[in-house]
Amino acid sequence: HGDLSPDNVLVDEGGEAWITDFGLAVASGVADRALGTPPYVAPELLVGGAPTAASDLFALAAVAALLLARRTVDVRAFLGRFPAESFLDAAGIPPGDLPEWARAPLGACLARDPGRRPTSAVAFARELEAALGLTPRRPAVASSAAPPFDHLAGRAELVDRVAAQARGPVVLETRD
């Protein structure tokens, strides 16, 4: 994707999240320079690395960490500290401000070294499922009869667990 951020995630009326602008940054021909939206940019992109699945996992974890900790960041102040400091430190998020179940999986995705991050989004999902005590679900194989995202359906149990650990009400906003 190359630019995963809250602005590129839409939530439909049924509560399903959809990633937008998929691959737009790479398709625009700017893959030779840092991509993405601070503070969701992986450290390797800040030094000229190409976007990869690992950098997208970093961005996903950054979005989730800020959401779960109910934080916003001053981008200028953040970039003054990151990547010399960890994402959580630069964003001003003490680990205790994250739900316990999220600390290890998010910490793995926020590793500065992309080789230390989960190998795929499915691996990250498995870590989250294990941390939440859920039974792992095998992703469905896309076919003409099944939508490619059908393995995400029926996740009410997961949403309920996340909402139960939120610090205050969870509000989804729409932008005009």
C-alpha atoms as an extended CHARMM CRD file, in Angstrom:
* protein
*
       176  EXT
         1         1  HSD       CA              0.0000000000        0.0000000000        0.0000000000  PROA      1               0.0000000000
         2         2  GLY       CA              2.6850000000        2.4840000000        0.9940000000  PROA      2               0.0000000000
         3         3  ASP       CA              0.4150000000        5.0100000000        2.7420000000  PROA      3               0.0000000000
         4         4  LEU       CA             -1.6970000000        3.2350000000        5.3360000000  PROA      4               0.0000000000
         5         5  SER       CA             -3.1570000000        5.8570000000        7.6660000000  PROA      5               0.0000000000
         6         6  PRO       CA             -6.5300000000        6.5990000000        9.2830000000  PROA      6               0.0000000000
         7         7  ASP       CA             -7.4550000000        8.6960000000        6.2390000000  PROA      7               0.0000000000
         8         8  ASN       CA             -7.1120000000        5.6000000000        4.0530000000  PROA      8               0.0000000000
         9         9  VAL       CA             -9.3440000000        3.3580000000        6.1660000000  PROA      9               0.0000000000
        10        10  LEU       CA            -13.0890000000        3.6720000000        5.7080000000  PROA      10              0.0000000000
        11        11  VAL       CA            -15.6720000000        1.9390000000        7.8840000000  PROA      11              0.0000000000
        12        12  ASP       CA            -18.9480000000        0.9930000000        6.2270000000  PROA      12              0.0000000000
        13        13  GLU       CA            -22.4140000000        0.9760000000        7.7940000000  PROA      13              0.0000000000
        14        14  GLY       CA            -21.9340000000       -2.6720000000        8.7820000000  PROA      14              0.0000000000
        15        15  GLY       CA            -18.7590000000       -1.8600000000       10.7280000000  PROA      15              0.0000000000
        16        16  GLU       CA            -16.3420000000       -3.4180000000        8.2270000000  PROA      16              0.0000000000
        17        17  ALA       CA            -13.1010000000       -1.5550000000        7.5970000000  PROA      17              0.0000000000
        18        18  TRP       CA            -11.9160000000       -1.0350000000        4.0270000000  PROA      18              0.0000000000
        19        19  ILE       CA             -8.4690000000        0.1430000000        2.9720000000  PROA      19              0.0000000000
        20        20  THR       CA             -8.5940000000        2.7760000000        0.2330000000  PROA      20              0.0000000000
        21        21  ASP       CA             -6.0150000000        4.2490000000       -2.1450000000  PROA      21              0.0000000000
        22        22  PHE       CA             -4.4620000000        0.7980000000       -2.3270000000  PROA      22              0.0000000000
        23        23  GLY       CA             -1.1200000000        1.0160000000       -4.0360000000  PROA      23              0.0000000000
        24        24  LEU       CA             -1.6840000000        4.6090000000       -5.1080000000  PROA      24              0.0000000000
        25        25  ALA       CA              1.6310000000        5.8190000000       -3.7050000000  PROA      25              0.0000000000
        26        26  VAL       CA              3.6440000000        3.1570000000       -5.5280000000  PROA      26              0.0000000000
        27        27  ALA       CA              1.6740000000        3.5420000000       -8.7440000000  PROA      27              0.0000000000
        28        28  SER       CA              2.3840000000        7.2790000000       -8.7760000000  PROA      28              0.0000000000
        29        29  GLY       CA              6.0760000000        6.5700000000       -9.3920000000  PROA      29              0.0000000000
        30        30  VAL       CA              7.4760000000        7.9500000000       -6.1560000000  PROA      30              0.0000000000
        31        31  ALA       CA              8.6640000000        4.6260000000       -4.7370000000  PROA      31              0.0000000000
        32        32  ASP       CA             12.2550000000        5.8950000000       -4.6470000000  PROA      32              0.0000000000
        33        33  ARG       CA             11.5530000000        8.2980000000       -1.7510000000  PROA      33              0.0000000000
        34        34  ALA       CA              9.8860000000        8.0990000000        1.6470000000  PROA      34              0.0000000000
        35        35  LEU       CA              6.1920000000        7.3740000000        1.3250000000  PROA      35              0.0000000000
        36        36  GLY       CA              3.3200000000        7.5870000000        3.6770000000  PROA      36              0.0000000000
        37        37  THR       CA              1.8040000000        9.9100000000        6.1880000000  PROA      37              0.0000000000
        38        38  PRO       CA              3.7160000000       10.7500000000        9.3580000000  PROA      38              0.0000000000
        39        39  PRO       CA              3.5110000000        9.4150000000       12.0330000000  PROA      39              0.0000000000
        40        40  TYR       CA              2.5000000000        6.1520000000       10.3530000000  PROA      40              0.0000000000
        41        41  VAL       CA              5.6310000000        5.8440000000        8.2110000000  PROA      41              0.0000000000
        42        42  ALA       CA              7.9640000000        2.9400000000        8.9710000000  PROA      42              0.0000000000
        43        43  PRO       CA             11.5150000000        3.9840000000        9.8410000000  PROA      43              0.0000000000
        44        44  GLU       CA             13.0170000000        2.2860000000        6.7870000000  PROA      44              0.0000000000
        45        45  LEU       CA             10.8990000000        4.4940000000        4.5100000000  PROA      45              0.0000000000
        46        46  LEU       CA             12.2530000000        7.6220000000        6.2020000000  PROA      46              0.0000000000
        47        47  VAL       CA             15.7460000000        6.6790000000        5.0480000000  PROA      47              0.0000000000
        48        48  GLY       CA             14.7640000000        5.8940000000        1.4700000000  PROA      48              0.0000000000
        49        49  GLY       CA             13.7020000000        2.2460000000        1.6870000000  PROA      49              0.0000000000
        50        50  ALA       CA             11.0080000000        0.9150000000       -0.6020000000  PROA      50              0.0000000000
        51        51  PRO       CA              7.5350000000        0.1920000000        0.7950000000  PROA      51              0.0000000000
        52        52  THR       CA              6.9680000000       -3.4620000000        1.6950000000  PROA      52              0.0000000000
        53        53  ALA       CA              4.4250000000       -5.5700000000        3.5280000000  PROA      53              0.0000000000
        54        54  ALA       CA              6.5570000000       -5.0250000000        6.6550000000  PROA      54              0.0000000000
        55        55  SER       CA              6.2810000000       -1.2320000000        6.3200000000  PROA      55              0.0000000000
        56        56  ASP       CA              2.5130000000       -1.5640000000        5.9040000000  PROA      56              0.0000000000
        57        57  LEU       CA              2.3530000000       -3.6770000000        9.0840000000  PROA      57              0.0000000000
        58        58  PHE       CA              4.2630000000       -0.9340000000       10.8860000000  PROA      58              0.0000000000
        59        59  ALA       CA              1.7300000000        1.6310000000        9.6570000000  PROA      59              0.0000000000
        60        60  LEU       CA             -1.2010000000       -0.5770000000       10.6850000000  PROA      60              0.0000000000
        61        61  ALA       CA              0.2590000000       -0.9930000000       14.1770000000  PROA      61              0.0000000000
        62        62  ALA       CA              0.9070000000        2.7660000000       14.4360000000  PROA      62              0.0000000000
        63        63  VAL       CA             -2.7340000000        3.4820000000       13.5630000000  PROA      63              0.0000000000
        64        64  ALA       CA             -3.9170000000        0.8650000000       16.0660000000  PROA      64              0.0000000000
        65        65  ALA       CA             -1.6060000000        2.0650000000       18.8580000000  PROA      65              0.0000000000
        66        66  LEU       CA             -2.7570000000        5.6690000000       18.5350000000  PROA      66              0.0000000000
        67        67  LEU       CA             -6.3860000000        4.5510000000       18.3770000000  PROA      67              0.0000000000
        68        68  LEU       CA             -6.1470000000        2.2260000000       21.3730000000  PROA      68              0.0000000000
        69        69  ALA       CA             -4.2050000000        4.7530000000       23.4540000000  PROA      69              0.0000000000
        70        70  ARG       CA             -6.5990000000        7.5080000000       22.3240000000  PROA      70              0.0000000000
        71        71  ARG       CA             -3.7180000000        9.7260000000       21.2710000000  PROA      71              0.0000000000
        72        72  THR       CA             -2.9720000000       12.1830000000       18.5460000000  PROA      72              0.0000000000
        73        73  VAL       CA              0.5440000000       13.3840000000       17.9110000000  PROA      73              0.0000000000
        74        74  ASP       CA              2.1500000000       16.6290000000       16.9220000000  PROA      74              0.0000000000
        75        75  VAL       CA              3.8670000000       15.4630000000       13.7400000000  PROA      75              0.0000000000
        76        76  ARG       CA              6.7280000000       17.9450000000       13.9980000000  PROA      76              0.0000000000
        77        77  ALA       CA              7.5040000000       16.9130000000       17.5870000000  PROA      77              0.0000000000
        78        78  PHE       CA              7.1050000000       13.2340000000       16.6750000000  PROA      78              0.0000000000
        79        79  LEU       CA              9.5350000000       13.4530000000       13.7590000000  PROA      79              0.0000000000
        80        80  GLY       CA             12.0020000000       15.2490000000       16.0100000000  PROA      80              0.0000000000
        81        81  ARG       CA             12.1790000000       12.0720000000       18.0980000000  PROA      81              0.0000000000
        82        82  PHE       CA             11.4790000000        9.2850000000       15.6110000000  PROA      82              0.0000000000
        83        83  PRO       CA             13.1590000000        7.0490000000       14.4280000000  PROA      83              0.0000000000
        84        84  ALA       CA             15.9270000000        7.6940000000       16.9920000000  PROA      84              0.0000000000
        85        85  GLU       CA             13.3560000000        6.6930000000       19.6290000000  PROA      85              0.0000000000
        86        86  SER       CA             10.7850000000        3.9310000000       19.3900000000  PROA      86              0.0000000000
        87        87  PHE       CA              7.4000000000        4.7250000000       17.8920000000  PROA      87              0.0000000000
        88        88  LEU       CA              5.6620000000        4.4730000000       21.2720000000  PROA      88              0.0000000000
        89        89  ASP       CA              8.2070000000        6.7650000000       22.9680000000  PROA      89              0.0000000000
        90        90  ALA       CA              8.1300000000        9.3340000000       20.1580000000  PROA      90              0.0000000000
        91        91  ALA       CA              4.3120000000        9.2830000000       20.1860000000  PROA      91              0.0000000000
        92        92  GLY       CA              4.2210000000        9.6770000000       23.9680000000  PROA      92              0.0000000000
        93        93  ILE       CA              2.4680000000        6.3650000000       24.5770000000  PROA      93              0.0000000000
        94        94  PRO       CA              3.5570000000        4.5310000000       27.7200000000  PROA      94              0.0000000000
        95        95  PRO       CA              3.0460000000        0.7760000000       27.1370000000  PROA      95              0.0000000000
        96        96  GLY       CA              0.6250000000        0.7540000000       30.0790000000  PROA      96              0.0000000000
        97        97  ASP       CA             -1.7340000000        2.9760000000       28.0600000000  PROA      97              0.0000000000
        98        98  LEU       CA             -2.2980000000        0.1150000000       25.6260000000  PROA      98              0.0000000000
        99        99  PRO       CA             -4.5760000000       -2.8010000000       26.5090000000  PROA      99              0.0000000000
       100       100  GLU       CA             -2.4670000000       -5.6890000000       27.7790000000  PROA      100             0.0000000000
       101       101  TRP       CA             -3.5430000000       -7.9710000000       24.9210000000  PROA      101             0.0000000000
       102       102  ALA       CA             -2.2810000000       -5.4420000000       22.3460000000  PROA      102             0.0000000000
       103       103  ARG       CA              1.1870000000       -4.7560000000       23.7460000000  PROA      103             0.0000000000
       104       104  ALA       CA              3.1350000000       -7.7160000000       22.3450000000  PROA      104             0.0000000000
       105       105  PRO       CA              1.4600000000       -7.9040000000       18.9050000000  PROA      105             0.0000000000
       106       106  LEU       CA              1.7150000000       -4.1380000000       18.3400000000  PROA      106             0.0000000000
       107       107  GLY       CA              5.2470000000       -4.0700000000       19.7250000000  PROA      107             0.0000000000
       108       108  ALA       CA              6.2570000000       -6.7200000000       17.1980000000  PROA      108             0.0000000000
       109       109  CYS       CA              4.8090000000       -4.7350000000       14.2760000000  PROA      109             0.0000000000
       110       110  LEU       CA              6.4020000000       -1.5090000000       15.5370000000  PROA      110             0.0000000000
       111       111  ALA       CA              9.9000000000       -3.0220000000       15.5900000000  PROA      111             0.0000000000
       112       112  ARG       CA             12.4310000000       -0.6780000000       13.9730000000  PROA      112             0.0000000000
       113       113  ASP       CA             13.9700000000       -3.6000000000       12.0830000000  PROA      113             0.0000000000
       114       114  PRO       CA             11.4720000000       -4.7930000000        9.4540000000  PROA      114             0.0000000000
       115       115  GLY       CA             12.9570000000       -8.2930000000        9.7060000000  PROA      115             0.0000000000
       116       116  ARG       CA             11.6830000000       -8.5140000000       13.2940000000  PROA      116             0.0000000000
       117       117  ARG       CA              8.0740000000       -7.7270000000       12.3410000000  PROA      117             0.0000000000
       118       118  PRO       CA              5.4990000000      -10.4420000000       11.6460000000  PROA      118             0.0000000000
       119       119  THR       CA              5.9470000000      -12.0100000000        8.2300000000  PROA      119             0.0000000000
       120       120  SER       CA              2.4320000000      -11.1340000000        7.0260000000  PROA      120             0.0000000000
       121       121  ALA       CA             -0.8820000000       -9.5810000000        7.9830000000  PROA      121             0.0000000000
       122       122  VAL       CA             -2.1890000000      -13.0960000000        8.5800000000  PROA      122             0.0000000000
       123       123  ALA       CA              0.6590000000      -13.7600000000       11.0430000000  PROA      123             0.0000000000
       124       124  PHE       CA             -0.1760000000      -10.4830000000       12.8100000000  PROA      124             0.0000000000
       125       125  ALA       CA             -3.8610000000      -11.4690000000       12.9290000000  PROA      125             0.0000000000
       126       126  ARG       CA             -2.8660000000      -14.8250000000       14.4710000000  PROA      126             0.0000000000
       127       127  GLU       CA             -0.8510000000      -12.9950000000       17.1590000000  PROA      127             0.0000000000
       128       128  LEU       CA             -3.8700000000      -10.8260000000       17.9520000000  PROA      128             0.0000000000
       129       129  GLU       CA             -6.1850000000      -13.8320000000       18.0540000000  PROA      129             0.0000000000
       130       130  ALA       CA             -3.8290000000      -15.6350000000       20.4370000000  PROA      130             0.0000000000
       131       131  ALA       CA             -3.4790000000      -12.5570000000       22.6490000000  PROA      131             0.0000000000
       132       132  LEU       CA             -7.2720000000      -12.2690000000       22.8330000000  PROA      132             0.0000000000
       133       133  GLY       CA             -7.7300000000      -15.9940000000       23.4580000000  PROA      133             0.0000000000
       134       134  LEU       CA             -9.6900000000      -16.4870000000       20.2430000000  PROA      134             0.0000000000
       135       135  THR       CA             -9.7440000000      -19.6500000000       18.1930000000  PROA      135             0.0000000000
       136       136  PRO       CA             -7.7020000000      -18.9960000000       15.0440000000  PROA      136             0.0000000000
       137       137  ARG       CA             -9.7570000000      -18.7990000000       11.8950000000  PROA      137             0.0000000000
       138       138  ARG       CA             -8.3840000000      -19.9770000000        8.6020000000  PROA      138             0.0000000000
       139       139  PRO       CA             -8.7580000000      -17.3020000000        5.9220000000  PROA      139             0.0000000000
       140       140  ALA       CA            -11.0530000000      -18.3570000000        3.1180000000  PROA      140             0.0000000000
       141       141  VAL       CA             -9.6220000000      -18.7330000000       -0.3500000000  PROA      141             0.0000000000
       142       142  ALA       CA            -11.0570000000      -16.1680000000       -2.7420000000  PROA      142             0.0000000000
       143       143  SER       CA            -13.1480000000      -17.5900000000       -5.5670000000  PROA      143             0.0000000000
       144       144  SER       CA            -15.8080000000      -16.3300000000       -7.9060000000  PROA      144             0.0000000000
       145       145  ALA       CA            -18.4220000000      -17.5120000000       -5.3860000000  PROA      145             0.0000000000
       146       146  ALA       CA            -16.8540000000      -15.9310000000       -2.2830000000  PROA      146             0.0000000000
       147       147  PRO       CA            -15.7220000000      -12.3550000000       -1.7260000000  PROA      147             0.0000000000
       148       148  PRO       CA            -11.9810000000      -12.1010000000       -0.9570000000  PROA      148             0.0000000000
       149       149  PHE       CA            -12.6260000000      -10.6750000000        2.5130000000  PROA      149             0.0000000000
       150       150  ASP       CA            -15.1560000000      -13.2470000000        3.7410000000  PROA      150             0.0000000000
       151       151  HSD       CA            -12.7420000000      -14.4660000000        6.4350000000  PROA      151             0.0000000000
       152       152  LEU       CA            -13.3460000000      -11.1350000000        8.2280000000  PROA      152             0.0000000000
       153       153  ALA       CA            -17.1020000000      -11.6830000000        8.5710000000  PROA      153             0.0000000000
       154       154  GLY       CA            -18.5860000000      -12.6590000000       11.9150000000  PROA      154             0.0000000000
       155       155  ARG       CA            -15.8930000000      -11.0280000000       14.0650000000  PROA      155             0.0000000000
       156       156  ALA       CA            -18.3630000000       -9.6100000000       16.6080000000  PROA      156             0.0000000000
       157       157  GLU       CA            -16.5600000000      -11.4600000000       19.4250000000  PROA      157             0.0000000000
       158       158  LEU       CA            -13.3180000000       -9.6660000000       18.5880000000  PROA      158             0.0000000000
       159       159  VAL       CA            -15.0190000000       -6.2610000000       18.3390000000  PROA      159             0.0000000000
       160       160  ASP       CA            -16.7430000000       -6.8470000000       21.6900000000  PROA      160             0.0000000000
       161       161  ARG       CA            -13.4260000000       -7.6940000000       23.3870000000  PROA      161             0.0000000000
       162       162  VAL       CA            -11.6910000000       -4.6410000000       21.9400000000  PROA      162             0.0000000000
       163       163  ALA       CA            -14.5820000000       -2.3370000000       22.8830000000  PROA      163             0.0000000000
       164       164  ALA       CA            -14.6760000000       -3.7540000000       26.4250000000  PROA      164             0.0000000000
       165       165  GLN       CA            -11.0400000000       -2.7550000000       26.9360000000  PROA      165             0.0000000000
       166       166  ALA       CA            -11.3760000000        0.7370000000       25.4260000000  PROA      166             0.0000000000
       167       167  ARG       CA            -10.8450000000        3.6890000000       27.7340000000  PROA      167             0.0000000000
       168       168  GLY       CA            -14.2170000000        5.4150000000       27.3330000000  PROA      168             0.0000000000
       169       169  PRO       CA            -16.6680000000        5.4210000000       24.4400000000  PROA      169             0.0000000000
       170       170  VAL       CA            -15.5580000000        4.3530000000       20.9870000000  PROA      170             0.0000000000
       171       171  VAL       CA            -16.7110000000        6.8710000000       18.3810000000  PROA      171             0.0000000000
       172       172  LEU       CA            -16.3460000000        6.5310000000       14.6290000000  PROA      172             0.0000000000
       173       173  GLU       CA            -16.4060000000        9.8020000000       12.7290000000  PROA      173             0.0000000000
       174       174  THR       CA            -17.2410000000       10.4050000000        9.1060000000  PROA      174             0.0000000000
       175       175  ARG       CA            -15.6700000000       13.1210000000        6.9950000000  PROA      175             0.0000000000
       176       176  ASP       CA            -17.5230000000       15.1150000000        4.3870000000  PROA      176             0.0000000000
